[in-house]
Amino acid sequence: LHADTLLRVFQLVTTMLALATVGGAWHLKGERALWFWAGAFAAAALTQAARAGFIAMDAPRTLWVVGHWGGLLATLMVLLGLRVYLGLPLRWRWPVVFAGLTCITSLAVTAWTGQFWPSLTLTLLASALLTMPAAHAALQAWREQRGFPMGLLALDLIVSAIVEVARGLAVSPLIAQTRAELLTYNSVGLLAVIGLFIGQ
């Protein structure tokens, strides 16, 4: 498994999913939640494109962490979209502030340490924190309605939170003792993330 190849696959998959979801949202004009899902896929795709652009332009390495923000922003959009779909109050302020502060902190910690793993660990653990309330809302909705799609979404979100925590810890020195181990664990995590995005 090669991380750069998987990142390209991830960008391709999220771009296709974003375009497909935009088409669905355009067709089903009354379903506002689909626009949030389209935003989630687009955020993941665009942050990877921005990362590739910064690398191609030989921009400061600190800016490369924009690629770490895609999962966090996608999770934010899924949380808000799910609340809209379920007819719950949006309550967007704290998740948006939390995501924004996490992105700023990831830039700061990368500039300070000169390493990428602290930013990746931070954004993955923050994504897990945003995924948990989304998973809880989906699980509650499934208990009330017992529909297969909501059950699948609840399962997908629960597994996503577990994968985000596991991947965040795996790329840190707590588990990855060498760069080779970090790349291997990150690649396995990326493969799981691609599957989970398709599951959504």
Beta strands, then each sheet from edge to edge (+ up, - down):
end
